[in-house]
Amino acid sequence: MLSNQDLKLVDSVNGKTSPHDRAHSIQTDVWLSLHTRYAQLLVRGRQVKGKPPIIGLLRFADSLRVIWHAAEANDPYADWWLIKLQDTYHVIGNRIANLMAKFLAKLPARETFQIAPPEDKDPFRIRLSFATPYAYQAAELLSKFDSLVRCVLGCKHLGVIDNKTAKNTIYHVARLIRGLFALATRYRHLGIDRNNPLSFEADGKTARRYMGELPEDVREGTRRARLAPAIIKGIPPYVPPVTENNEAYEGLGD
């Protein structure tokens, strides 16, 4: 039986849930499976002494938690970074789709000659538990990149393209994804609030030095990312800690 204190559907959509709802919240079990080493290496990235670090999906997701929380706290620079990420997703996704169409068109089409993309019989799998939708979108990009790599390797194996073309294509898209992951780490949380002019005066120069000039419509809040979080008034101005993800890995050696 519903009580007068039960929340409406619109409240649930806006994130307003009762303690009872939170205790019985619906959860989604998400797993990412990758067949190629090229995509697998972009999950954890690289931290090797003597070599430049490569930001992986897990570090990217941690950085996104900071940006997401700051956007909830009305930080216009966090909103701007979400817009940058949104636009970058779109560019990389279109690039992968165009390359897939290009290489699939090169494969011979015969009724008696059927081609399946190369696959790992024991692919790497990781359970994903992210705090923001942008992290899941990045995981989807990795999945699409993995499919592209499989297609490219299949074309090379059949002699449709040469080794140089295959390598250049894979490395080109990998660089785009690494650039996306690195973009999130260039955000600086300075506690700026668009409703507090004093925060701009105190940290404006530092923000511009690290993050550039803020577009006026973003500063005013008239332009936000499509998946931007709702602004929560009075949210504590703290930065969520960046922690290592200790999820179990399957099928991926060091």
N, C-alpha and C positions, 0 to 999 in steps of 0.2 A: 504494500500500500504506500502511495506517495504521501509525503508530509508537506506542510507548507514551507519547510526549509529546504526541500529538494531543489537543486539547481536546474535551470532550463538548459536546453541544448546549446543555445548561444553562449551561455556561461562556460559550458564544457569546452566549446571550440575556442573560446578566448583564454583558456587555461585556468578558469576559476573552478576548482573542484573541491569537494568537501573532504574532510579527513577520511571518511569511509570510502569515498571514491579512490583516494590515493592509495589506500591499503589494498584495494582490489583493482588496480589499474591494469589496463590491457597492455601487454608487451608484445613486441614483434621480434622474432628470432631471425637474425640476418647473418648469413654466411657469404663470404667472398671466396670463390674458387678461381685459381689462376693456373694456366698450363705452362706458360713460358717463363724462363728465368728473367727475361727483360722486364716483365711486369712484376714479378715477385720481388725483385731488388728494389722496386719503388715503394714497397710497403714499409720496410724499416729504414730505408735510406742507407747512408754510409757515414760512419764516424771512425775513420782510420787515421792514425798519426802519420803526418807527412803528406796527406792528400786532402784536397778541399772537401768539406762535408757536403753530403747530399741529403736534403730534407725529404723524408719519406712520408707516407700517408699518416702514420701514427703521430709523428711530430706535428704535421699539418693540422690534424684534428685537435690536438692540444692547444695550438695557437688559436684555432677558431673559437674555442671555448672562451678565451679572453676577449676576442673581438665581439662575440655574441653577447656576452655579459655587459660589455661596455655600450653596445647598441641599445640594450635594454635600459641602461642608465642614462640614455639621451646624449651619448657622445657622437657628435656629427662625423668625426674622423672614423669611428667604427662603422657608421652607416656608409661612408664613402668607400671603405675597404670592402664591405659586403657587395657594393655595386661593382667594384673592380673585379672581385672574384666571380660574380655572376656573369659579367661580360667575358671574362677569360674562359669560363666554362663553355660559354656559347661558341667562342672562336675555336677552341680545341675540339669540341664535339663535332662541329661542322667539318673541320679539317680531317678528323678520323673518318667521318662518314664519306667524304669525297674520295679519300684514298682507298677505302674499302670498295667503293663502287668502281674505281679505276682498275684495281687489281682483280676483282671478281670478273670484270669484263674481259680480262686477258686469259682467263682459264678456258680451256676447250670445252665446248658443250656438245656432248654426244650421248645418245640414248644408251649406248653400250659401254660408255666410258665415264664412270661416275667417280667423282673426287670428293673425299672428305678431308676437312682441314686437319693438320697434324695435331695430336693431343697427347698429353701426359696421362698414362694409365693410372697414375697416383698423384693427382694435382695437389698443389699447395692449397690449404683451406684455412681460413681464419674467421672466427666469430666476431662480428662487428658490434660494438656498443658505444655509439657516439652521442654527443650531447647536442649536435646541430645538424640540420638537414644538409648543409654544405659539405660536411664530411662524408655523408653517404653519397652525395653527388660525385665527389672526388673518387670514391670507391667504384662508382659506376663507370667513370672515365677510365679507371685502370682496367676494368673488365672489358671495355670497348677496345682499349689499347691491346690487351691480351689477344682479343679476337683478330685485330689487325695484324699483329705479329704472326699469328698462326697462318693467316691468309698469305702474307708476304713470304714466309718460309715455305709454304706449299708451292707458291709460284716459282720460287728459286729451285726447289727440288725437281720440279717438272721442266726446268729449263726455259720457262716463260720470261724470266728476268734474270739478270746476272747478279753476282754476289755484291758488287758495289751498289747497285740500285737498292737491293734489299737492305743492306747495312745502312745506307744513307736515309732511307725511309724510316727505319726503326729508330735510329738515333735522333732524327729530326723530331718525331713525335715525343720521344722520351724527354728531350730538352724542353719541349713545350709544357709537359706535365711537371717537370722539375721546377720550371719557372713559376707555375701556379702554386706549387707547394712553398717555394721560397717567398712568394708575394705575401703570404699570411704572416711570416715571421718579421716582415718589415714594418708592421704596425707597432706603434708605441702607445701604451696606455698611460695617459697623463691626467686622467680625471677631469677632462673637459666636459662641460655640460652646456648645451646650446641655450638653455634658459638662464645661465649664470654668466653674465658678461665678465665678471672678475676672473673666471677660470680661463677665458680667452686671453685676457691681459697678462695673467701670470705665466701661462704656458704656451701662448700663441707662437712666439718665436721658436721655441723648441719644437713644436709640432710642425711648423713650416719647414724647419731645417731637416727633420727626419722624414716627413710625409708629404711635403709640397704644399702648394696653395689650395685651400679648400674651396670647391665650387660654391657659389652663393646659394643656389637652390638646395644643395645638400646641407649647408649650414642652417638654412631656415627650416629644414625638415619637409620641404615640399616634394623632394625626390628621395625615395628610399628604395632599397632592393626589393624585389618581388617577395622574397622569403624573409624579409627583415622581421625581427621579433617585436612584439608590442612593447612600447616604452612603459616602464614601471616606475611610478613616482616614488621617491624616497628609498630607492634601492641602495644598499650599502656600497660605497665606492671602494671596492676591493678588487684585486685581480685574482681570479681562480688560479691555484697552483698548477704549474705544468709538471705532470708526472709521467713516468714511464708506463707504457701499456704492457702488462704482463700476461696478456691473453696467451693461451696455449697455441702453438703452431703445429700444423700437421703437414708433413711432406716437404719442409724447407730446412735444409741444413745451413750451418753457419758458413 
